[in-house]
Amino acid sequence: MYLLGVDVGSSSVKASLVDAESGQCVGTSFFPKSEAPIHAEHAGWAEQDPQMWWDNLCSAVGEAISKAPRGAANEVAAIGISYQMHGLVCIDKERRPLRPSIIWCDSRAVGIGNRAFDELGHEQCLTHMLNSPGNFTASKLRWVKENEPQLFEKIYKIMLPGDYIAMKMTGEISTTISGLSEGTMWDFKENSIAHLLLNHYGISADLLPEVRPTFSQQGVLTAEAAAQMGLQAGVPVTYRAGDQPNNALSLGVFNPGEIASTAGTSGVVYGVNGKVDYDKQSRVNSFAHVNHSAKAPRIGVLLCVNGTGILNSWIRRNVMTDGTSYPQMNDMAEKAPIGSEGLSVHPFGNGAERMLNNKEMGCNISGLNFNIHSRNHIVRAAQEGIVFSFKYGIKIMEQMGLHVGKIHAGNANMFLSPIFRETLASVCNAEIELYDTDGSVGAAKGAGMGAGIYKDEKEAFATLGKVMTIGPDTKNIDRYVEAYDLWESRLNNLIK
């Protein structure tokens, strides 16, 4: 018996087939093989075609199955979906997208959300939705209403990216509390849809899909979808979550005080809080975690830095010689000293940054000396700058009472860099535990929980394998702290 997990990101779609009994991945693949395009008609915009996600998903599933034991396609018991958060998909009555999806890193709705925050009142928004309306899905929909009124009138339902994928699989239109909360469309105080914000925006709640539990049967695979994916019709979809709650699930993070982190295109530190709480300046986000309920709150406190791995890839494309690999870049970073001899990089070049009060400040390089610094310094300063942006946000989380003493992460992306993980452990004075898992494998195990194949999260993640533990470099902590303090002081000057 197998479980299928898909992770629909903005760079690619990954699919993994997991043996339900052993917990081992028996086949995995991703598409496209190079980063998926993001269309930006104007500065600060970011859009993708939802059909592209589906086409890449079908290709990834097909290749994953081809790597699995013969007959595995006929033994898939459940499907789980992880997806890029905060996106907006608008469909008509024929269930066709009316426009490209406005995705997570698109910042066009910042002004709309900020005005709503002021007009509704900060305390009102934070006590009900735990966040400013900001640049989230509800504000993006209001942008469509204001700027594309004729298209808005044709909308039958709006969905998050994962809701769209579930609809393509099952033909059913639904969402989750966790999903609505990530779009600031869930009211924690009233335990209902956030009519407070929707009414302010002039948006009918009828545009929202039916709400279903995160772990539940959310439909079954249609014959058409099954044929495209290479599976049998009737397989249930039993789990759906945004990529960051799902990443936490993948790492076995369910309970208050537990911390998960990722560092792909964007970088995230995600902590679970056991009470409904928020940051008074709304610089970090608070959403319903996968196991949240009104009786037993589980709030995911999300620190997101948009410009992380995308900075590393930009440097590889535009600064390095052709053919330079990421491992080679990591080797180059090792040749520069801690602190990069006074060179600081602020990696905020991928849209508005929530923890900087939604400022869109761009990436900045400070302290560059033509007589001292080389490519080695640039590569190291970029990785240090990404880590320092994590530390800056973690300080905000600590003000909310979350203690970061241990960080769970997948052995992937920026965490493959020794410089990155050693700097993070040292500047935070925390242990980092790396695990052999990813979002698609986690989504598969989430599907097993939703289908009742696993009785609880302990059984589902009993086979989760730890790769290594990285502790702080105690001999050099002062040097890391000095480099961070310089980075933060320069940042404060930039955002005055």
Beta strands, then each sheet from edge to edge (+ up, - down):
strand 1: 2-8
strand 2: 13-19
strand 3: 25-31
strand 4: 47-48
strand 5: 76-83
strand 6: 89-91
strand 7: 101-102
strand 8: 157-159
strand 9: 174-175
strand 10: 186-187
strand 11: 192-193
strand 12: 210-211
strand 13: 237-242
strand 14: 259-263
strand 15: 267-273
strand 16: 285-288
strand 17: 299-305
strand 18: 344-346
strand 19: 364-366
strand 20: 406-410
strand 21: 431-435
strand 22: 466-470
sheet 1: 3+ 2- 1+ 5+ 13+
sheet 2: 4+ 7-
sheet 3: 6+ 8-
sheet 4: 9+ 12+
sheet 5: 10+ 11-
sheet 6: 16+ 17- 15+ 14- 20- 21- 22+
sheet 7: 18+ 19-
end
